[in-house]
């Protein structure tokens, strides 16, 4: 931790306890969020809806090819195993 971390923390906390300084910070944050580089960074970090749907489609195709989506009777098979456990 930095040498002046505690004193800076106290100073910032005291400064933003005043309502006019809180409003000043809110105004600054609103303008900051509208900057193009910030918006681009946010889009890059969270990805887009299009990318997620493409990944999901590829995953579904992979799951079908590898037999992960042919589980229609799997629950019935497992339930039957538990019911007829002593018979086998």
C-alpha positions in Angstrom: 0.0 0.0 0.0 1.1 3.5 -0.8 2.5 5.6 2.0 -0.3 8.2 1.8 -3.1 5.8 1.0 -5.0 6.2 4.3 -4.8 10.0 4.3 -5.8 10.2 0.6 -8.8 7.9 1.4 -9.9 10.1 4.3 -9.5 13.3 2.2 -11.6 11.8 -0.7 -14.2 10.6 1.7 -14.5 13.9 3.4 -14.6 15.8 0.0 -17.4 13.6 -1.4 -19.6 13.8 1.7 -20.7 17.3 0.6 -23.7 17.1 -1.7 -22.3 19.6 -4.3 -19.2 17.5 -4.7 -21.3 14.4 -5.1 -23.2 16.1 -7.9 -20.0 17.3 -9.5 -18.7 13.7 -9.6 -22.0 12.4 -11.1 -21.8 15.0 -13.9 -18.2 14.0 -14.6 -19.1 10.3 -14.7 -21.9 11.0 -17.2 -19.6 12.8 -19.5 -16.9 10.3 -19.1 -19.2 7.4 -20.0 -20.0 9.1 -23.3 -16.4 9.4 -24.5 -15.9 7.2 -27.6 -12.8 5.4 -26.2 -14.6 4.5 -23.0 -17.6 3.2 -25.0 -15.3 1.1 -27.2 -13.5 -0.3 -24.2 -16.8 -1.2 -22.6 -18.1 -2.9 -25.8 -14.8 -4.8 -26.1 -14.9 -6.0 -22.5 -18.5 -7.3 -22.5 -18.7 -8.4 -26.1 -21.7 -8.0 -28.3 -24.9 -9.9 -28.7 -23.9 -11.0 -32.1 -20.7 -12.7 -30.9 -22.5 -14.6 -28.2 -25.1 -16.0 -30.6 -22.4 -17.1 -33.0 -20.6 -18.9 -30.2 -23.8 -20.5 -29.0 -24.6 -21.7 -32.5 -21.2 -23.3 -32.9 -21.4 -24.9 -29.4 -24.8 -26.4 -30.2 -23.5 -27.8 -33.5 -20.5 -29.3 -31.6 -22.8 -30.8 -28.9 -25.0 -32.4 -31.6 -22.0 -33.8 -33.4 -20.6 -35.3 -30.2 -23.9 -36.8 -28.9 -24.5 -34.4 -26.1 -28.0 -33.4 -27.4 -29.3 -37.0 -27.8 -30.4 -37.2 -24.1 -34.1 -37.4 -24.6 -34.4 -40.7 -22.8 -31.6 -40.2 -20.4 -33.8 -39.1 -17.5 -36.0 -42.1 -18.0 -33.1 -44.5 -18.1 -31.6 -43.0 -14.9 -35.0 -43.1 -13.1 -35.5 -46.7 -14.2 -32.1 -47.6 -12.8 -33.0 -46.1 -9.4 -36.4 -47.8 -9.3 -35.2 -51.3 -10.3 -31.9 -51.1 -8.4 -32.4 -54.2 -6.3 -33.6 -56.3 -9.3 -30.4 -55.9 -11.2 
